[in-house]
Amino acid sequence: MQTDTVFTFGDISIQLQLHPMVWAPTAFAQNIASHLAKLIKPGDQVLELGLGSGVLAILAAKLGAKLVTGLDINQQAIALSQYNWHNNGLEMVKTDFRCSNLLQALGSADIGRFDLIFSNPPVLPEFECFTQEQNSRNDFEISGRDGRTVLDTMLSQSSTYLKPDGHLLTIATSLQGWRETESMLNTHWHQWETRQMISMELTDECTQPYIDFWQQREREDGQKRVYLQNGRQLHDIWFLQAKHPR
Ligand SMILES: C[S@@+](CC[C@H](N)C(=O)[O-])C[C@H]1O[C@@H](n2cnc3c(N)ncnc32)[C@H](O)[C@@H]1O
């Protein structure tokens, strides 16, 4: 077994092989882990949109989920998640990883199926000069205007796939514009809450052209997206939970 890194949460250790074309876990995964641990109940059926290395799907299984469905647009992420799943001795837990743009690979059998749907979504905005080619793992982090496509899909479509008492857990950042996120939550969910809000330093994929874009958007609509503190570029992060609207 090849292991490039170990992700730990409490007494859970997850051995991970990484791949240059697949997102490697960052502080976002570390932070959402504690929310997953509070929301997942033994026997739950869960869905993750945006598997990456599979780290959070594997964590969900180790926290007691009995069926873990995972989606990612990146075929290499599906293969890596399957590899990491088996290397962590999870043969007893049912898994179903599908290559999918957004939720498109879900079908009628998935409607009303999940206790929890979660995501650590990509946040980079798409520029006009964007080519469809993916030459690095960061290219899979580009997610439409304002970096909102995956987040908006989670907020507007995932309730179809939740059980009546199911929950959504997702991350949103000020980079995507908070007003739009709040409006989507109010439109699509009867009940939602911010479980945690923190500031974090921009991660490496947030290069200068993106920072220029966020500062320009800030001048356009007055929403704070990124700010300098003690020489570090920070943004605000929300860990959001919402309940099925029925
Ligand atoms: C920030 S990474 C999170 C990976 C992993 N869950 C973690 O926490 O480390 C976002 C993931 O979403 C995937 N992704 C991006 N756009 C997508 C889309 N349109 N449909 C499905 N997955 C997408 C990327 O390939 C990437 O693996």
The ligand as an SDF file (V2000), in Angstrom:
LIG
                    3D

 27 29  0  0  0  0  0  0  0  0999 V2000
  -12.1840   21.7420   -2.8430 C   0  0  0  0  0  0  0  0  0  0  0  0
  -12.1260   20.1520   -3.6150 S   0  0  0  0  0  0  0  0  0  0  0  0
  -12.7030   19.1300   -2.2640 C   0  0  0  0  0  0  0  0  0  0  0  0
  -12.1400   17.7100   -2.3090 C   0  0  0  0  0  0  0  0  0  0  0  0
  -12.3530   16.9030   -1.0140 C   0  0  0  0  0  0  0  0  0  0  0  0
  -13.7380   16.7310   -0.7040 N   0  0  0  0  0  0  0  0  0  0  0  0
  -11.6350   17.5790    0.1570 C   0  0  0  0  0  0  0  0  0  0  0  0
  -12.2990   18.1350    1.0360 O   0  0  0  0  0  0  0  0  0  0  0  0
  -10.3910   17.5330    0.1740 O   0  0  0  0  0  0  0  0  0  0  0  0
  -13.5390   20.2140   -4.7050 C   0  0  0  0  0  0  0  0  0  0  0  0
  -13.7840   18.9740   -5.5570 C   0  0  0  0  0  0  0  0  0  0  0  0
  -14.9390   19.2200   -6.3950 O   0  0  0  0  0  0  0  0  0  0  0  0
  -14.7210   18.6580   -7.6900 C   0  0  0  0  0  0  0  0  0  0  0  0
  -15.5580   19.3800   -8.6500 N   0  0  0  0  0  0  0  0  0  0  0  0
  -15.3190   20.5920   -9.2150 C   0  0  0  0  0  0  0  0  0  0  0  0
  -16.3120   20.9320  -10.0520 N   0  0  0  0  0  0  0  0  0  0  0  0
  -17.2020   19.9060  -10.0360 C   0  0  0  0  0  0  0  0  0  0  0  0
  -18.4390   19.6560  -10.7130 C   0  0  0  0  0  0  0  0  0  0  0  0
  -18.9390   20.5380  -11.5880 N   0  0  0  0  0  0  0  0  0  0  0  0
  -19.0920   18.5010  -10.4490 N   0  0  0  0  0  0  0  0  0  0  0  0
  -18.5740   17.5880   -9.5690 C   0  0  0  0  0  0  0  0  0  0  0  0
  -17.4050   17.7700   -8.9040 N   0  0  0  0  0  0  0  0  0  0  0  0
  -16.7350   18.9090   -9.1290 C   0  0  0  0  0  0  0  0  0  0  0  0
  -13.2280   18.8290   -7.9200 C   0  0  0  0  0  0  0  0  0  0  0  0
  -12.7630   17.9330   -8.8950 O   0  0  0  0  0  0  0  0  0  0  0  0
  -12.6560   18.5920   -6.5080 C   0  0  0  0  0  0  0  0  0  0  0  0
  -12.3210   17.2430   -6.3310 O   0  0  0  0  0  0  0  0  0  0  0  0
  1  2  1  0
  2  3  1  0
  2 10  1  0
  3  4  1  0
  4  5  1  0
  5  6  1  0
  5  7  1  0
  7  8  2  0
  7  9  1  0
 10 11  1  0
 11 12  1  0
 11 26  1  0
 12 13  1  0
 13 14  1  0
 13 24  1  0
 14 15  1  0
 14 23  1  0
 15 16  2  0
 16 17  1  0
 17 18  1  0
 17 23  2  0
 18 19  1  0
 18 20  2  0
 20 21  1  0
 21 22  2  0
 22 23  1  0
 24 25  1  0
 24 26  1  0
 26 27  1  0
M  CHG  2   2   1   9  -1
M  END
$$$$
